[in-house]
Structure formats: C-alpha cells, structure tokens
Amino acid sequence: MVRYKKSEEKRKQILYAAFQAIAGQGYDAVTLQTIADSAKVSKGVVHYYFESKEAVLVELLSWLTGKIYEKEAAAVSEQSKAADKMYAYIDSVFVSPEKNRDFYRVYLDFLARASRSAAYREINSRFYDNCARISAEIVELGQHEGVFDSRLSARETAPVIRSIIDGCLIQWLMNGQDELHAVYRDYCRKAVMKLLGSETGEKS
C-alpha cells in the first residue's frame, strides 16, 4: 500500500512538472528531459512511469481537466439556489490571474493539437460533457425556481455557457493585464445571466 502511494505521488509529481514546463516553455519546447528537470528526477524515472512524451501529455490533459471538473462540481454543490450555483461555477473557473494564466497557456496548446489527436479530442470531449452537465442542471433548477427563462433548452444552453466562460478568460489572457481579471469575471457573470434571462448579472 505504501509503495503504491509513493508511486502515485511520483506520477503526480511528474505530471505537475510537465504542466509547469509547458506553461513556461510551450508544448513544442518540452521534452522528457525538460519534464525530468522540472520534476527534479532523472529522465529514467520519467521513462519508468511513461513510455513517451506523448504518454505524459495525454495523461496530463486527463488529470488536469479531471481536477478542474471536480473543483467546479464541488463549488456548485455547496450552493442551494440556481443563481448562486451559477455564480459559484463561474467563480470556480476564474480562480486567480496566476492559475488561470498557467492553465489556459497549457490548455490552448493542447487545443491547437486536438484536431490531429484522437486522444486529446476524447479527453476534451469528456471534459466539456461534464461542464455541460453542471450548467444544464443549474439551468433546469433555475427554470424550476422561476428565475431563468423557461423557454430555454438546458441541453442546448449549457455549452454556450461554457463558451462564454472560456471566451472571457481567453480575452483576459490576451489582454495581458492581471488587474482586469475580476473585470472579465464580472463581464462573464453578466453575459451568462443575460443569456439565462435573469434580471441582473450582479452577484447578490
């Protein structure tokens, strides 16, 4: 049991090192050696856990998107009303300038290659299916509460919500001004609430 735990910890250490390496240097510049250097282990140790750079990065994308989904779902579950759940969902994505910058630098590198990688497409599709499930459940609850437009299709609206969230964060990233992070979060809140037919995009 102890050996298994150590193995999992070492595996996660390598994945986090790969994340840091891509965030700092970009996908193309990263090699097994740079991942090993970032993890402060030998290249042989990385090879012990992963057959290739591609194997590391496939698992990294799965691990990263899985962690993010779990955090978002947990934040939503702490609220009881639909509007509060939606705010919690958006706020859980707008974590901080530093974390959002690192994640989207890495994630956009993956997306640029997704059209040529079935593995990346499958992981990304699973991630967005999970995100859509969160949004759809919130929309349906809000319709039941009478605070969201009852004419909306929860299934069709859910991916639009995520598109707004990602779009706002990407625009913030390209703007290059950390101090505007909260401003773009507020833009996102207002846009999503307007889409849902809520009277206000302001958080109460």
matplotlib code that plots the C-alpha trace (Angstrom):
import matplotlib.pyplot as plt

x = [0.0, 2.8, 4.7, 1.5, 1.0, 4.6, 4.2, 1.1, 2.7, 5.7, 3.4, 1.6, 4.9, 5.9, 2.5, 2.7, 6.2, 5.0, 2.3, 4.8, 7.2, 4.5, 3.2, 6.7, 8.2, 5.3, 4.3, 6.8, 9.8, 9.0, 10.9, 11.1, 14.4, 12.8, 10.0, 12.5, 14.5, 11.3, 10.3, 13.9, 14.2, 16.2, 14.9, 15.0, 12.4, 10.1, 10.5, 9.7, 6.2, 5.6, 6.7, 7.0, 6.4, 3.0, 2.0, 2.9, 0.9, -2.2, -2.3, -1.6, -4.6, -6.9, -5.6, -5.8, -9.3, -10.5, -9.2, -10.8, -14.2, -14.1, -13.4, -16.1, -18.7, -17.7, -18.1, -21.6, -22.7, -22.1, -24.9, -28.7, -30.2, -29.7, -28.3, -25.8, -24.8, -24.1, -22.0, -20.1, -19.5, -18.1, -16.1, -14.6, -13.2, -12.0, -9.5, -6.7, -4.6, -1.7, -3.6, -5.8, -2.8, -0.9, -3.9, -5.0, -1.5, -1.3, -4.9, -4.7, -1.5, -3.5, -6.4, -4.2, -3.3, -6.6, -7.7, -4.9, -5.0, -7.9, -6.7, -6.8, -10.2, -11.7, -10.4, -11.6, -15.0, -15.4, -14.4, -16.9, -19.6, -19.0, -19.1, -22.3, -23.8, -23.1, -24.6, -27.7, -28.5, -28.2, -30.4, -33.1, -33.1, -33.3, -36.3, -37.9, -37.4, -38.7, -35.6, -34.3, -36.1, -38.4, -38.2, -34.5, -33.3, -31.0, -29.1, -28.5, -27.8, -25.2, -22.3, -23.0, -22.4, -19.0, -18.2, -18.8, -16.7, -13.7, -14.1, -13.9, -10.9, -9.1, -9.8, -8.4, -5.3, -4.7, -5.2, -2.2, -3.4, -3.8, -5.7, -8.6, -9.2, -12.1, -13.5, -13.7, -15.2, -18.0, -18.4, -18.8, -21.4, -23.5, -23.3, -24.3, -27.2, -28.4, -28.4, -30.4, -33.0, -32.1, -32.9, -29.4, -25.9, -24.8, -23.9, -26.1]
y = [0.0, 2.4, 1.5, 2.2, 5.6, 6.6, 5.5, 7.6, 10.6, 10.3, 10.0, 13.2, 14.9, 14.2, 15.4, 18.6, 19.1, 18.6, 21.2, 23.7, 23.0, 23.6, 26.7, 28.2, 26.9, 25.8, 22.4, 22.1, 23.0, 20.4, 17.1, 14.2, 15.7, 19.1, 17.3, 15.4, 18.5, 20.3, 17.3, 17.1, 13.5, 11.6, 11.0, 7.3, 7.9, 9.6, 6.7, 4.3, 5.8, 6.9, 5.4, 8.7, 12.5, 11.9, 9.4, 12.0, 14.7, 12.6, 11.7, 15.3, 16.6, 13.9, 14.6, 18.4, 18.5, 16.0, 18.0, 21.2, 19.5, 18.1, 21.5, 23.2, 20.5, 20.8, 24.6, 24.3, 21.6, 24.0, 26.3, 25.6, 28.2, 28.3, 31.8, 31.1, 27.9, 29.7, 32.3, 29.6, 27.8, 30.9, 31.9, 28.5, 28.9, 32.4, 31.2, 33.8, 35.5, 33.3, 30.0, 31.0, 32.1, 28.9, 26.7, 28.5, 28.6, 24.9, 24.2, 26.3, 24.4, 21.2, 22.5, 23.6, 19.9, 18.3, 18.2, 15.8, 13.8, 11.4, 11.0, 14.8, 15.1, 12.3, 13.8, 17.3, 16.0, 14.3, 17.4, 19.6, 16.9, 17.2, 21.0, 20.9, 18.6, 21.2, 24.0, 22.1, 21.1, 24.7, 25.9, 23.3, 24.3, 28.0, 27.3, 25.3, 28.2, 30.6, 32.8, 31.6, 31.7, 28.6, 28.7, 27.8, 24.3, 23.4, 20.9, 23.5, 26.4, 24.5, 24.5, 28.2, 29.0, 27.3, 29.1, 32.5, 31.5, 30.3, 33.2, 35.8, 34.1, 33.9, 37.6, 38.4, 36.3, 38.0, 41.4, 40.7, 42.8, 40.9, 43.7, 43.1, 39.6, 40.5, 42.8, 40.0, 37.7, 40.3, 40.6, 36.8, 36.8, 39.4, 37.7, 34.4, 35.8, 37.8, 34.6, 32.8, 35.6, 36.7, 40.3, 41.1, 39.8, 41.3, 38.9, 39.5]
z = [0.0, 0.9, -2.3, -4.4, -2.6, -3.3, -7.0, -7.3, -5.7, -8.0, -11.0, -10.0, -9.4, -13.0, -14.3, -12.4, -13.6, -17.2, -16.6, -15.3, -18.2, -20.8, -19.1, -19.0, -22.3, -24.6, -25.9, -28.6, -26.5, -23.8, -23.9, -21.5, -20.3, -19.5, -17.7, -15.7, -14.9, -13.8, -11.6, -10.2, -11.2, -13.8, -17.3, -16.5, -13.7, -16.1, -18.5, -15.7, -15.4, -19.0, -22.3, -24.1, -24.0, -25.7, -22.9, -20.3, -22.0, -22.7, -19.0, -18.1, -20.0, -18.5, -15.0, -15.3, -16.8, -14.2, -11.3, -12.7, -13.2, -9.6, -8.2, -10.2, -9.3, -5.6, -5.6, -7.2, -4.8, -1.8, -3.0, -3.0, -5.3, -9.1, -9.3, -6.5, -8.2, -11.4, -9.7, -7.8, -11.1, -12.8, -9.8, -9.6, -13.1, -12.5, -9.8, -9.9, -12.6, -12.0, -12.1, -15.0, -17.0, -16.5, -17.2, -20.4, -21.8, -21.4, -22.4, -25.6, -26.6, -26.3, -28.2, -31.1, -31.5, -30.7, -34.4, -35.1, -31.9, -31.2, -27.6, -26.9, -28.6, -26.5, -23.2, -24.2, -25.2, -21.8, -20.0, -21.9, -21.4, -17.7, -17.8, -19.8, -17.2, -14.5, -16.5, -17.6, -14.1, -12.9, -15.8, -15.0, -11.4, -12.2, -14.5, -11.7, -9.4, -12.0, -12.2, -15.6, -19.0, -19.2, -23.0, -23.0, -23.7, -20.9, -23.1, -25.9, -23.5, -21.4, -24.0, -24.7, -21.0, -21.1, -24.4, -22.6, -19.7, -21.8, -24.2, -21.4, -19.9, -23.2, -23.9, -20.4, -21.1, -24.4, -22.8, -20.6, -17.6, -14.4, -12.8, -15.2, -14.1, -11.9, -14.5, -17.1, -14.4, -13.9, -17.7, -17.7, -14.9, -16.7, -20.1, -18.7, -16.6, -19.6, -21.7, -19.0, -18.8, -15.3, -14.5, -13.2, -13.7, -10.4, -7.7, -4.6]

ax = plt.figure().add_subplot(projection="3d")
ax.plot(x, y, z, "-o")
ax.set_aspect("equal")
plt.show()
